[in-house]
C-alpha cells in the first residue's frame, strides 16, 4: 500500500480541479497545492507551513513567477511524508 492509497483530502472552498487531473481522495503528485491544502495534507497548521517556509524547512516551494503565491508539488509533499521529518528546501530527502 502506498501513501496515495490511504491519503484523503478534505473538500476546500477553492476552485474545482478538472476530474482528469485528480482522483478524489488521492494526492496527485503532479498538482500544485496551496499552502492551506499542503498544511491539511501534512497534518500541520497554515502557520507551521509559513514558519517552515521562512526557515527553509518543509517541502520545496514552487512559484510560477517571482511574485506568485507559494505552491507545493504533490511529489514534494509525498517526499516529506515519506521522510517522516522536515526536509530542507531545495534538497532531496535522504
Buried (B, 14 or more C-beta within 10 A) or exposed (E): EEEBEEBEBEEEEEEEEEEEEBEEEBBBEEBBBBBBBBBBBBEBEBEBBBEBBEEEBBBBBEEEEEEEEBBBBBBBBBBBBEEEEBBEBEEEBE
